Amino acid sequence: MRFTKFTALFVKSAPPGKHEDGNGLRLIKRKDGGGQWVFRFTIHGRRREMGLGGISAVSLKDAREIAAGLRAAVARGIDPIKKRAQEQRDAERSMHLDLSRFRAAPSARLSHPSFKSDRAFPAQC
């Protein structure tokens, strides 16, 4: 069932407050004109809200597509908030491993011939 009521014009001109597009998609508009997309869902008997991004970065169409994908995940019993947190931890872990390899050999980086002239101190007057 498709139940949507927003248009792109409404998103830009909506008054401050919380506005429901349907199917769990919500627009939270601020007084300064900015706003956030939020996906509301219930999983394992618990009501959750997941931010999808600001209205300047995420269009109405994109927000609906993201919400549709998240609805499908919830239907399979996957908590999208926990899944996103796990993906962020995995990304940080892989980035940390990449940085640790780079930091492992600082003497090798500094002993390269092209870096030796960089370490020279200027003559003092």
Secondary structure, DSSP 8 states (H G I E B T S, - for coil): -------HHHHHH--SEEEEEETTEEEEE-TTS-EEEEEEEEETTEEEEEEEEETTTS-HHHHHHHHHHHHHHHHTT--HHHHHHHHHHHHHHHHHHHHHHHHT-HHHHHTSHHHHGGG------
